[in-house]
């Protein structure tokens, strides 16, 4: 009886671990980390980070772009201490370099809705279980106000 060994290359070709969108997000994160390691003043980095977020928002499909622009305005108005920056190619907002919340467009992972989510750095704890992300088909005035309240709570 003979056994045959499969080469690592042929095994890897069959592995379906990450989607193209996931690989793209990982590449974007690697580029973000590389860009953040460049030397420069804190003010220059903050301006570059916000410009990168606004450029990413401008690339989005109209429905996602409208929501992302509104979320960006809500963040600037309600929690100006959070710094906009890209995180896995998504607009995100950080305190002391740690992501607190983010907007994921529906287009990003070919989803049927966009998502506004929080990291574990957000102070949203409510008992043993609480929501950490929200699906968005559109962003109404009520939804924008709720996001404003949530991000204020997240920073408390």
C-alpha positions in Angstrom: 0.0 0.0 0.0 1.4 3.4 -1.0 0.6 6.7 0.5 0.8 9.9 -1.4 1.6 13.3 0.2 -0.2 16.3 -1.1 2.0 19.3 -1.5 1.4 22.3 0.7 0.7 24.3 -2.5 -2.2 22.1 -3.6 -3.7 22.0 -0.2 -3.5 25.8 0.1 -5.2 26.2 -3.2 -8.3 24.4 -1.9 -8.5 26.4 1.4 -11.4 28.8 1.4 -10.5 30.5 4.7 -10.8 34.1 3.7 -13.0 35.9 1.2 -11.5 38.4 -1.3 -13.1 41.1 0.8 -11.5 39.8 4.0 -8.1 39.6 2.3 -8.6 43.2 1.1 -9.4 44.3 4.6 -6.3 42.7 6.0 -4.1 44.3 3.4 -5.7 47.7 4.2 -5.0 47.2 7.9 -1.3 46.4 7.1 -1.1 49.6 5.0 -2.7 51.6 7.9 -0.2 50.3 10.4 2.7 51.0 8.0 1.4 54.6 7.5 0.9 55.2 11.2 4.5 54.2 11.9 5.8 57.0 9.8 7.4 59.9 11.8 5.7 63.2 11.9 3.9 65.6 14.2 0.8 64.4 16.0 -1.2 67.2 14.3 0.0 66.1 10.9 -0.9 62.5 11.6 -4.4 63.5 12.8 -5.0 65.6 9.7 -3.7 62.7 7.5 -5.9 60.2 9.3 -9.1 62.4 8.9 -8.3 63.0 5.3 -7.9 59.3 4.7 -11.3 58.6 6.4 -13.0 61.3 4.3 -11.4 59.9 1.2 -12.6 56.4 2.1 -16.1 57.7 2.7 -16.1 59.5 -0.7 -15.3 56.1 -2.4 -18.5 54.5 -1.0 -21.7 53.8 -2.9 -24.2 56.7 -2.4 -26.4 55.0 0.2 -23.4 54.0 2.4 -21.6 57.4 1.7 -24.6 59.4 3.0 -24.7 57.4 6.2 -21.0 57.5 6.7 -20.9 61.3 6.2 -23.7 61.8 8.7 -22.0 59.5 11.2 -18.8 61.4 10.8 -20.7 64.7 11.5 -22.4 63.1 14.6 -19.0 61.9 15.9 -17.4 65.4 15.4 -20.3 67.1 17.1 -20.8 64.6 20.0 -17.3 63.3 20.8 -14.7 65.5 19.2 -12.1 63.9 21.4 -12.3 60.7 19.3 -9.9 60.8 16.4 -11.1 59.6 13.0 -8.8 57.0 11.5 -9.0 54.0 9.1 -9.4 50.6 10.6 -9.3 47.6 8.2 -10.2 50.1 5.5 -13.3 51.3 7.4 -13.9 54.7 9.0 -13.3 54.4 12.7 -12.9 56.6 15.7 -10.3 56.2 18.4 -9.2 57.4 21.8 -5.5 57.3 22.6 -5.0 55.2 19.5 -7.6 52.5 20.5 -10.6 52.1 18.3 -13.9 52.8 20.1 -16.4 52.6 17.2 -16.5 52.1 13.4 -18.7 52.3 10.4 -18.7 49.3 8.0 -20.4 49.9 4.7 -22.6 47.3 3.2 -20.4 47.3 0.2 -17.3 46.3 2.3 -18.3 42.7 2.7 -21.2 42.6 0.2 -23.7 42.7 3.0 -27.3 43.7 2.8 -26.9 46.4 5.4 -24.2 48.7 6.8 -23.0 48.4 10.4 -22.1 50.8 13.1 -20.2 49.0 15.8 -18.3 49.4 19.0 -15.1 47.7 20.2 -14.6 46.4 23.7 -13.1 49.8 24.6 -16.6 51.3 24.5 -18.2 51.7 27.9 -21.6 50.3 26.9 -21.8 47.5 29.5 -25.4 46.7 30.5 -25.6 43.6 32.7 -24.4 40.3 31.2 -25.3 41.1 27.6 -25.6 44.2 25.4 -25.6 45.2 21.7 -22.1 46.0 20.3 -23.2 46.7 16.7 -26.2 48.0 14.9 -27.5 47.3 11.4 -28.2 50.4 9.2 -30.3 50.4 6.1 -30.6 54.2 6.4 -29.7 56.8 9.0 -32.8 58.7 10.1 -32.7 61.7 12.5 -33.7 59.4 15.3 -30.9 56.9 14.4 -28.3 59.7 14.3 -29.5 61.0 17.7 -29.2 57.5 19.1 -25.7 57.1 17.8 -24.8 60.4 19.4 -26.1 59.2 22.7 -24.4 55.8 22.4 -21.0 57.3 21.6 -21.3 59.7 24.5 -22.1 56.7 26.8 -19.2 54.8 25.2 -16.8 57.5 26.3 -18.2 57.8 29.9 
